[in-house]
């Protein structure tokens, strides 16, 4: 990607702080498995790793493979830990869902 294209992409997305409620909506959409809404919110500038009061990101709350994959494609961190010290990787391991693990690029 050329520097001009990168600059255009950065300028096209609104600053995440301009829409603080987008993080809340993103976590809700991810938790409900609404993949289309997840994609739309990310395009609108929702911060992919925005946390709630407990430090949970949308990826931690996404237990449906398609929503989790969409977040991962947009750069969501598997390693970011919530206040309880759990990461999305830890949460996926606790669910033990082969399709979720595959969506996240984790071993079965």
Secondary structure as GFF3:
##gff-version 3
##sequence-region A 1 108
A	DSSP	alpha_helix	3	12	.	.	.	ID=ss1
A	DSSP	three_ten_helix	16	19	.	.	.	ID=ss2
A	DSSP	alpha_helix	21	32	.	.	.	ID=ss3
A	DSSP	alpha_helix	35	43	.	.	.	ID=ss4
A	DSSP	alpha_helix	58	61	.	.	.	ID=ss5
A	DSSP	alpha_helix	65	73	.	.	.	ID=ss6
A	DSSP	alpha_helix	88	95	.	.	.	ID=ss7
A	DSSP	alpha_helix	98	104	.	.	.	ID=ss8
###
